[in-house]
Amino acid sequence: MKINGTIEHPRWYDIHCCCGVTTEDKHPIKECLHCKFEQAESSLPKEDFKVDCSIYDEKTGEILEKKSRTVTEVTIFRGSKFEDVIGWFY
């Protein structure tokens, strides 16, 4: 899997995790930024995956053909302030 838009050291890496040792800190009302950004980055696909595509007739709207496509490359969409992963597309 090729991932476009990777950064060696995004800005959010410098934000320390604010989840602490007490019960209130382990289950905060608002998720800490570091954990939020880390979860988003870990959601990136690591391996190739297949996507089913349908080709439609423009006039009738009927499905003419179904294809399966293997996605081998994705591009990351990043935030500007923290360089965090907002999403990805293929």
N, C-alpha and C positions, 0 to 999 in steps of 0.2 A: 504494500500500500504506500503510495506516494502522497505526502501531505504538503501542500503548498502554503506558504505564509507562516511557517514555523519561525520562532524567534528563540535564540540561545538563552537569553535571560530577560523575560518580560518584566515590566515594572511591578506587577502584582507579586512576584517572588519576594520582594523586599518588605511586603506587608506581613507582619507576624500574626500567627493564629492567636486570637483572643479567647479561645475556649480554654477555660481554666480547670482547676481540680475540684472546686465545689460543685454541688448539684445545680445551683443557679447558673454557674458558668458553663457547665456541660450541656445544659438545655436552655440556651438563651432565647429570649423572645424573638430576636432578630439574628439570623445566621451571620457569622463573622465573614468578612470579605474574603479572607484567605481561603477558607473552606469552600465558599461559594465558587471562587475562581478555580480552585483545584478540582472540584467536582465537574465543572464545565469542561476543563481540559481533559479529564479522564474519560469523558463521554465520546471523544474522538474515536472513529473506527481504527482498529489496528490491523485488520486483515481485509482483503478484497471481499466484496459482497455482491449478490445478484439482485437486480431490480427487474420486475416485470413491467413491460411497456405495452400499451395498446395503441394501435393506429386506427383512427376513426375516419369515416366518410364525412366530409364537411357538409354535404347536403342532407343526408338522412340521419347522421349521428350514430350510425351502426358501427360496430367494431369490425374492421376489415381483417386485421391481423394482430396476433399477440406475439411479442418477442421477449426474450430474456436477455438482459445485458449485464455484464460483469463490470462493476465500478472498481477501477484500480487507482484512481487519483481523486482526491478531494482538496478543496481550497477553504482555508479558515477565514472567517469574517471576525475581525478583532475590534474591540473598543479602543478609542483613542487615548483615554486618560490612563487606564491601567494596563493596556495592551492585553486584556483578558479575552477569552474565546466567547463570542456572542453566539456564533453558529458556524455551520459549515455547509458547503454545497458541492455538487459534482457536476 
